[in-house]
C-alpha cells in the first residue's frame, strides 16, 4: 500500500515538474521580449545575451513620442469586441439550426466552413482589397470588423454547434411542451445552459481578432490601425530596432495577456463544457 502511494506521489510530482517546465519554456520568449524592451539598442543586439543590465525607459518614451499608443489600443478594442459580437450574432442562430434541425447537408456545410480556414489569406488579398476599395472600407474599423468576422465565424459556429449538441434534447422538448416558441426556446432555455461554451467562444474570438496581423497591415494605414500594425511600423528599411520593437510588442500584448489571465478559468470551463457526463 505504501509503495503504491509513493508511486502515485512521484507520478504526480513528475507531471507537475513537466507541466512547470513546459509552461516556463512557452513563457520564456514573452519574458525575454519584456526584458529586451528595457535595454538599449546596443545591449539588445549584443552577441552575448545580457540578463543583467542597466534598465531604461527610453524605448517606451520614444514609442509614445512617435505614435499615440492609446489610439491604436482603442482601435484594437473596438475591432476585436465588435467583430466578436457580430460573430455571435450570426454564429449562434446558425449553430442552433444545425444542431437541432439538421439536414443531410449539415455535416457537409460544417466541413466546408472549416475548410475555408485552410485557404491562405494572401490568396484572396487582391479581390478583398479591390472590394474594400470600391466599397470605401479601406482603413476603417467597419472594414476590419467585417473581415475579422468572416475569419472567426467558421470556428465560432463549430464550437457553439458542439456545445449545443451537448445540451440534453429532453430539456428543449420539455420547453416545447410548455408552449415555448423558437425564440423563447433559444434565449430562455438553450443560451443559459450553453453560456459557458458561448463565453469561451467569445473569449477565443477576441484573442484571435486582437492578434490578427495580416489583414490589419494590408487594409489599414492610419485611421483604423490596430496594435498589430503598430508593431509592424517599427520594422523599417534601415533594419529592425529590437529594443523598440520589443517595447512596442510588450505594449501590444499586455492588455490581451492580462485579459487572458483574468478569464482563463472561464475559458477552460467553457472549452471543457460537456466533457464529463
Secondary structure, DSSP 8 states (H G I E B T S, - for coil): -HHHHHHHHHHHHHHHHHHHHHHHHHHHHHHHHHHHTTS-HHHHT-SS--SS-----HHHHHHHHHS-HHHHHHHHHHHHHHHHHHHHHHHHHHHHHHHHS--TTHHHHHHHHHHGGGS-GGGGHHHHHHHHHHTT-TT-HHHHHHHHHHHHHHHHHHHHHHHHHTS-HHHHHHHHHTT--HHHIIIIIIHHHTHHHHHHHHHHHHHHHHH--HHHHHH-SSTT--HHHHHHTTEETTEE-HHHHHHHHHHHHHHHHHHHHHHHHHHHHHHTTTS--
